[in-house]
Amino acid sequence: MGRRKSRSPNNQARDLSILTSSRDQNGRANGHANGHANGNMNSHVEMRRKNPSLDFPTSASQTEHLISREGFTLDDEPPPTPHTPAASTHSFFDLPLQDRRNFLLLVLLYFLQGIPMGLAAGSVPFLLKSHLSYGQIGIFSLASYPYSLKLLWSPIVDAVWSPRFGRRKSWIMPIQMLSGIGMIWLGANIKGMLSAAGENGGAGVWTFTWWWFFLVFMCATQDIAVDGWALTLLSPQNLSYASTAQTVGLTAGQFLSNTVFLAFNSPDFANRWFRAIPKTEGVMTLGGYLTFWGWAYLAVTLGLAVLKREEKTKDREGIVEVYKIMLGILKLRNIQTIIVVHLIAKIGFQANDAVTNLKLLDKGFSQEDMALTVLIDFPFEIGLGYYAGKWSTKYPPMRLWCWAFVGRLAAAVLAQFTVMIFPKDGVQTWYLLVVIGEHIFSTFTNTVMFVAISAFHARISDPVIGGTYMTLLATVSNLGGTFPRFFILKLVDLFTVATCIPPLTPPEKLKGALITTPFCCALMAEKHRCLDGGGTCDISRDGYYITNVVCVIIGALTFWGFIKPAVTKLQSLPLRAWRLAGG
């Protein structure tokens, strides 16, 4: 610890108390949110500042927790104690060199998590659309559930670890290695698996889904460890940069796998911009993309093992004790209220998030134009996300969240209008600009909601038991965005009425058996059979419109009837209202 200055025992005790208090006030960080159109996974920075006295933390137990850290010293002057939680106002280049390096490490780790998440939540459902119906794609959406259920095993990640490797590296390194191996295997087999998913009326989608469930489970488990590590990698006064690392890393990774990948995977886009001789595949294939990032995972894991040393700690809690904390948090009335809010808040946007882009493709919007749309959206998402972060420090988080909620309901209505006015004579420049504008507005309101709720979670979490607190809040927030999706996609198929009309004159070339009698072609398999047999699938009632209207109405009624009054009240509560007894 170095040579200590001459201080009386009373002064030393006072310094410990001040330093501990300061860490409790500043030990907060923001975290991440739903997904993209096909899901953006909203997970939050987990604050792992736990205390040996879990149910009734005291000043003495907090002091014991502080001095157990390897880097503890009395030489440095403690930072001033703030009265309310405050974010760092330093720019990145004003940070200490060690904090800058650790920030970049966090960005890299979150970026790697975003790669498979962007595929599972965005690109793969898009690629499955030509093989499966909306309801069958809803089955694949179950692959995203581990991010919404990680609370169930997060205490194990927090309590079980090897002192030899470090509390967080004990999980991050093997998880990244398994993820890398899994992505390499999927890269070698993904083409056949995509085709098999649509066989036997879509029965093969379950096997396909389980493989991606495994990959997302690995990402969710790594997320728990990385979130906890973020709080010891950065200095207490710069912990606000943990949420920035999450936002930058996860957004970049997810958009690379969703936005950029879809663009370069499109044959039309590649043939127009990069090739003189047209081909049937894009510049980038799903198999090649998975293989490349699988090897990148293994390379980063090796570098992490060799180059990065984790700070040692004696802080270790039992699994049962952590589950007891969860139960105690769940008994708080305010927590019960915010859980209800999270579970119903995203219903109003589900049809827009999950179906709009797929419906545009059904209407005849080309893959090339969709690729261009998502590419243009990417820089706007990054830039507008920066301003959303600034607004979250200027305005009360839940007020900003409410503004974005209304905007997101408006975006759902605008999206339906955009689909309804699809030109009968094909996509023209004016319509492409309308789609781009609608897409930017929808993702912007999504980002503002995500940043605002992350800031609110960070402010209300008890820093003494922050890891459990933040994991719980992140889990219910994620679950509110994932559990309705399966049912929403099923409803689109249920409400759709479509009839296959046989051809008046049999075409000369058919891809399937000639259609001679009408039948229902609402499901994708039946639609393909109709078209391949020379028939025309006439949609008399589009389930997307009905489902989206129902979702928006439910969203508006719940927002003005319950959500807005509830979150306004929660925003005004003092911090002690969010603490366990004796905290």
Protein Blocks (a to p, Z undefined) as FASTA:
>chain_A
ZZaddddfklmmmmmmmmmmmmmmmmccdddddddfnopaddddddfbdcfblmlccfkl
mmmmmmmpmkbcfkbccddddfbdcddfbdfklpcfklmmmmmmmmmmmmmmmmmmmmmm
mmmmmmmmmmmcfklmmmmmmmmmmmmmmmmmmmmmmmgccfknopklmmmmmmmmmmmm
mmmmmmmmmmmmmmmmmgghhlmmmmmmmmmmmmmmmmmmmmmmmmmmmmmmpcfklmmm
mmmmmmmmmmmmmmmmmmmmmmmmpmklmmmmmpfbdcfbdfbdfklmmmmmmmmmmmmm
mmmmmmpccdddfbdcdfklmmmmmmmmmmpmklmmmmmmmmmmmmmmmmmmmmmmmmmm
mnopafklmmmmmmmmmmmmmmmmmmmmmmmmmpcfklmmmmmmmmmmmmmmmmmmmmmm
pcfkbpafklmmmmmmmmmmmmmmmmmmmmmmmmmmmmmpcfklmmmmmmmmmmmmmmmm
mmmmmmmmmmmmmmpccdddddfbdcfbdcbdcdfbdcdfkbmklmmmmmmnopacddfb
dfklmmmmmmmmmmmmmmmmmmmmmmmmmmmpcfklmpcehZZ
